[in-house]
Amino acid sequence: MKIYTKTGDSGETSLFDNTRVSKADARVDAYGEVDELNACLGAARAAGVDEEIASLIESLQKDLFALGARLADPSARIAPRVEKASIGDAAVQRLEQAIDRLEATLPPLRRFILPGGSNAGALLHLARTVCRRAERRVIGLGADAVDPVLIIYLNRLSDLLFVMARAVNHRSGIPETEW
């Protein structure tokens, strides 16, 4: 199978229900933002994190593939038959558990902190901002256009990415710069 199909040469792409839409379509933009977030997480992992964070990032990346697939499937054709395209309440709970577990190891936050720190920590802060942008794009599709749990997932994920950045920097011995 070749990587290029030439079907997008006219500026259109297909959603999972075979609807042809502009590559500038809001839905394509939304799952493109999720794809960018996934790449940011890959960069953070490649920048060097411990095994716990690496495993967490890999799990998040798989979730983001599922979330992107759900966004590319406006007719909900794949979700019922493809388990790995599932994002539900259990996924949100996993994020909350990870936040609680990581926060328990961190000093209390008393002020705003400047994004930065180690390479991996700074990339996780960047991922958080990309996550917020993806969340805004998904919300922009409209309340009836997406399963509400996808928005909840992205909202909780941005919180987790903030805590992960703090944890990575803390574990690296890099102090936070308060604002």
WORA-V571015 format. One record per pair of residues at least 24 apart in sequence whose ideal C-beta (glycine too) atoms are under 7 Angstrom apart, sorted by the first residue. I is the first residue (numbers start at 0). GAP is how many residues later the second one is. D is the distance in whole Angstrom. If there is no record, write none. Layout:
BEGIN
I_GAP_D / I_GAP_D
END
This chain:
BEGIN
14_57_5 / 14_58_7 / 14_59_6 / 15_56_5 / 15_57_4 / 15_61_6 / 15_62_6 / 16_56_7 / 16_57_6 / 16_58_4 / 16_60_6 / 25_114_6 / 25_115_6 / 26_44_6 / 26_47_7 / 26_114_6 / 28_108_6 / 29_41_5 / 29_104_7 / 29_107_4 / 29_108_5 / 29_111_6 / 30_37_4 / 30_40_4 / 30_41_5 / 32_97_7 / 32_100_6 / 32_101_4 / 32_104_5 / 33_30_6 / 33_33_6 / 33_34_5 / 33_37_7 / 33_100_5 / 34_33_6 / 35_94_6 / 36_27_6 / 36_90_6 / 36_93_5 / 36_94_5 / 36_97_5 / 37_26_4 / 37_27_7 / 39_83_6 / 39_86_6 / 39_87_4 / 39_90_5 / 40_86_5 / 42_80_5 / 43_76_5 / 43_79_4 / 43_80_5 / 43_83_6 / 46_72_4 / 46_73_4 / 46_76_5 / 47_71_7 / 47_72_6 / 48_71_5 / 48_119_6 / 49_121_6 / 52_111_6 / 52_114_7 / 52_115_6 / 55_42_6 / 59_97_7 / 62_24_6 / 62_28_6 / 66_83_6 / 66_86_6 / 69_77_7 / 69_80_6 / 70_67_7 / 70_75_7 / 86_62_6 / 86_63_6 / 86_66_6 / 87_61_6 / 88_60_6 / 90_62_6 / 91_57_7 / 91_60_5 / 91_61_6 / 91_64_6 / 94_61_4 / 94_62_6 / 94_65_5 / 95_60_6 / 97_62_6 / 98_60_6 / 98_61_5 / 98_64_5 / 101_61_5 / 101_62_7 / 101_65_5 / 102_60_6 / 104_62_7 / 105_60_5 / 105_61_6 / 105_64_6 / 110_67_4 / 110_68_6 / 111_66_7 / 111_67_4 / 112_63_4 / 112_64_6 / 112_65_6 / 112_66_7 / 113_63_4 / 113_65_6 / 115_61_6 / 116_48_7 / 116_52_4 / 116_57_5 / 117_50_6 / 117_51_6 / 117_54_5 / 117_56_5 / 119_48_5 / 120_44_5 / 120_47_4 / 120_48_4 / 120_51_7 / 120_53_7 / 123_37_5 / 123_40_5 / 123_41_4 / 123_44_6 / 124_40_5 / 126_34_5 / 127_30_5 / 127_33_4 / 127_34_5 / 127_37_7 / 130_26_5 / 130_27_4 / 130_30_6 / 131_26_5
END
